[in-house]
Amino acid sequence: MEIKSQKDFYAGLMFTGVGVAFAVGAKTYNVGDGARMGPGYFPLMLGMVLTFLGALIVFNAFRSKVVGGDPIGKWAWKPLALILGANLAFGVMLGGLPSIKVPAMGMIVAIYALTFIASLADSHFKARNVFILATVLAVGSYLAFIMLLKLQIQVWPTFITG
């Protein structure tokens, strides 16, 4: 059999792999049933849906021909590293690293850092637009997590709050 759409084939494999991982991971929790759902119910259903969608996409990759062969391009290493690094920086800044005496910088600073680092992955980086986006995200996160949900998250760095 010939793969007629490489992008669909590999995307389907990715969905299938993630779906199987979710379904297998959910089995370690109490699943329950539709009327009394346990903590593993949603991840199990999500895994099953992702696996089904992935299989459909893989099947479609063998059926439908794409003009030009739809080849897989080169990996975009710089954007990949920036996006992963932004998430890592967010985690470190939000929680700190007490083992090596890196203080937590708080939610607001972590959101700004995440947004600015991740935005560097785009070739059309504009600091003004990123600043506006980070501000909207920070205000929205503050309202949602601190004001509405009343979560106990450090908002500002300790050297500011005392």
VENCOR-V269479 format. One record per backbone hydrogen bond with DSSP energy under -0.5 kcal/mol. NH is the residue of the N-H (numbers start at 1). CO is the residue of the C=O. E is the energy in kcal/mol with one decimal. If there is no record, write none. Layout:
# VENCOR-V269479
nh-><NH NH>
co-><CO CO>
e-><E E>
This chain:
# VENCOR-V269479
nh-><4 4 5 6 7 9 10 11 12 13 14 15 16 17 18 19 20 21 22 23 24 25 26 27 27 28 29 31 33 38 40 41 42 44 45 46 47 48 49 50 51 52 53 54 55 56 57 58 59 60 61 62 62 63 64 66 69 77 80 81 82 83 84 85 86 87 88 89 90 91 92 93 94 95 96 97 100 101 102 103 105 106 107 108 110 111 112 113 114 115 116 117 118 119 120 120 121 122 125 130 131 132 133 134 135 136 137 138 139 140 141 142 143 144 145 146 146 147 148 149 151 153 158 160 161 162>
co-><2 61 61 69 70 5 6 7 8 9 10 11 12 13 14 15 16 17 18 19 20 21 22 23 24 25 26 29 36 31 30 38 38 40 41 42 43 44 45 46 47 48 49 50 51 52 53 54 55 56 57 58 59 59 60 4 66 75 76 77 78 79 80 81 82 83 84 85 86 87 88 89 90 91 92 102 97 98 97 101 93 93 154 155 106 107 108 109 110 111 112 113 114 115 116 117 118 119 122 126 127 128 129 130 131 132 133 134 135 136 137 138 139 140 141 141 142 142 143 144 145 151 104 157 157 158>
e-><-0.6 -2.0 -1.0 -0.8 -0.9 -2.3 -2.6 -2.3 -2.6 -2.0 -2.1 -2.5 -2.6 -2.7 -2.6 -2.6 -2.6 -2.2 -2.5 -2.5 -2.8 -2.6 -2.2 -0.9 -0.6 -1.2 -1.6 -0.6 -1.4 -2.7 -2.1 -1.4 -0.5 -1.8 -2.5 -2.9 -2.5 -2.3 -2.6 -2.7 -2.3 -2.3 -2.8 -2.6 -2.2 -2.2 -2.4 -2.5 -2.5 -2.4 -1.6 -0.9 -0.9 -0.9 -2.4 -1.0 -2.0 -1.3 -1.9 -2.7 -2.4 -2.5 -2.3 -2.6 -2.3 -1.8 -2.2 -2.9 -2.2 -2.2 -2.4 -2.9 -2.5 -2.1 -2.9 -2.5 -1.3 -1.1 -2.4 -0.7 -3.2 -1.1 -2.3 -1.9 -2.0 -2.4 -2.1 -2.5 -2.7 -2.5 -2.5 -2.7 -2.4 -1.9 -0.9 -0.7 -1.5 -1.5 -0.6 -2.2 -2.6 -2.1 -2.4 -2.9 -2.2 -2.4 -2.6 -2.6 -2.7 -2.6 -2.6 -2.4 -2.6 -2.6 -2.9 -0.7 -1.5 -2.0 -2.5 -1.9 -3.0 -1.4 -1.0 -1.4 -1.9 -2.0>
